[in-house]
Amino acid sequence: MIKHMLAMLRDDEGATMVEYGIMVALIAAVCIVLVTTLGKNVSNAFNSVNTAL
């Protein structure tokens, strides 16, 4: 019985899926922040060019 419980605790097959899910969520969050920041900067640049014209 103890061997069976130890084998279940050592089984990390499900943990890898959770780790991949967390990794994908973090990558998506970073992409959203970058696109938002760059979008504002690009918008400001176009506005300044438009004003200069």
N, C-alpha and C positions, 0 to 999 in steps of 0.2 A: 504494500500500500504506500509506504513512504517513497519507494523508488518511482512509483507511478506519479505521485505528487511532485517529486523533484523533476521528473521528465516534463511535466506540464509547465513548470516554472521556467525551465530552460528553453522551451519551445518559443522561438522569437519570430516565427513566420508572420504572425499578425502585426508585430511591431514594425516590420519593414514597410507595410502598407501605410501605417499611421505616420511613419517618418516621411514617406514620399508625399503624403497629403499635406503635412506641415510644410515641407519644402516648397511645394507648388503654391501654397497659400502665401508664403513669405515672398516668393518670386513675383506673384501677382500683385501683392501690396507694394513692392518696390517699383514695379512697372507703372502702377497707377500714380504713385507719387511723382515719379520722373516725368510722365506724360503731362500731368497737371502743372508741374513747375515749368517745364519747357514750353508748354502751350501758352502760359501766361507771358513768358519771356518773348516768344515769337509774336504774340499778339501785340505786345508793347512795341516791338521793333517795327511791325507793319504800321502801327498807329503813328509812330514818329516819322516814318518815311512818308506816310500819307499827309501828315501835317506839313512836312517840309515841301512837298510838292504843291 
